[in-house]
Amino acid sequence: MSILLEKSEQNRLAFGYLKDKEVFAAIIHCGYYSCFQKVSYILKEYYTKEWDLIHFQLQERRKGSMHKECIREFVRQFRANFGSEDAAELDNHLKQLKALRIEADYDETEVTPTMVDKAEKYMNNFHLLTKQNFKV
């Protein structure tokens, strides 16, 4: 198994463990990274040319977000290969999960059980769609 997939699964397991312990900010952090690590794996494994181009462009520009670029390319490839409806849902869920992670990690706001429930929904939906379409 790929190290990125192992990390993704570890973060997914940590999500459940931390949820039981009510460590809310860390829960959302783990949920986001569980998805992002799988996005990275899929790009690297299935769309190597696009993965390499993202890394090359980021090195050349010396600015930009690898997360933003990888998620954008992942959704673009998903749309091209599996259809617009699921791709739009995936895009929305990844954006919402990222926004929750930024809020949980950096904002001066309390992370609530409602936020955790939303993050869990987005994470589970992502993993379901990738399992159905990429078998990972």
N, C-alpha and C positions, 0 to 999 in steps of 0.2 A: 504494500500500500504506500502511496505517496506520503511524504512527510507533511505536505500541506493538507491532505485529506485527514491525516491523523490529528493535526492541530485543530482542524475544523471540528472533528468529532469530539476532541477533548474540550473545546469551548462549548460545544452543545451539551456535553455531560455536565460541565461546570455550571451552565445555565440552570439545569435542573437541581443540582446540589445547592447552589447559592439561593435559588428560589425557596427551597425548604428552610434555609437559614435566614431568609428575608434580608439579604445583602443586596438591596435594590440597584444601586448604581453599577456595581460590578456585574450584576445579572445582565443588564442591557449591554454593557461593554462586551461580554462574552457572546451574547446573541449576535451582535453585529459582526464580530470577528469570525464567528463560526461560518457566517455566510460569505464574508469577504475572502476568507481563505479558500473556500470552495470555488468562488468566482475566479480567483487567481489560478487555482489548479486547472479548472476547465479551460481557461484561456491558454494556459501553458501547454496543456495536453492536446486540445482539439484545434486550437487556433494559434499555432506557434508563430506564424508570420505576423499576425496582429499583435501578439504578446511582445515579440521582439521589437516591433515598430513603436509601441508605447514606451518601452524602456529606452530606446534610442532617442525618441523625441524629448522625453523628460531629461535625459542627460544633456542633450543639445541646448535646450531652453534653460536648464538649471532652475526651473520653477514649474509649478503645476502640481496637481495632486494625482498620485498614482491611483488612489482609490477612485476618484472621479473618472479618470480615463479608463480604468479597468471596468468599472461598472457600466459606463457608457458603451464600451465595446462589447461587453458580455450581452447587454440587452440588444444591441444591434445584431449580433450574431444569432441570438435566440429568436428575434423577430424574423430574420431571414430564413431560419431553418424550421421553426415550429409555429409561426403564426403571430399575428398582431395582438390578439386578445390576451393570451397568457403573457406575452412580452410586456404589454402595458401594465398588467397587474404586477409582474415581477419588478419592473422599473419603479412603480409607485411604492411597493413594499420595501425595496432596497433603499429608496430615498427616505422613506419614513423611518426606517430602522436606523439609518445613518444620522438623521436629525435627532432621534431619541438618544443615540449614543453621544453625540456632541453635547446635547443638553445634560445628560447624566454625568459626563466626564468633566465638563468645563463650566457649566452655568451655575449660578448661585440659586438653584431651585431644588426643592425636595423631589426625589424620585418616588413616585407613588405606585401602589399595586396596579392601578389602572394602566400606567405607563408600561409596567412589566407585562401585563396581559397583552397589550398591543404589540410589544416587541416579540412576545412568544408567538403570536398569530403570524406576524410577518416572517419570523425565522422559520416556523414550521411550514408555511406556505412555500417559501423559497426551497427548502430541502425536499419537499414533496415534488415540486415541479422539476427540480434538477434530477431527482431519482427517476422520475417518469421519463424524462427526455435524454438524460446522459447516463443513466444507470449508475450514478455515484451518489 
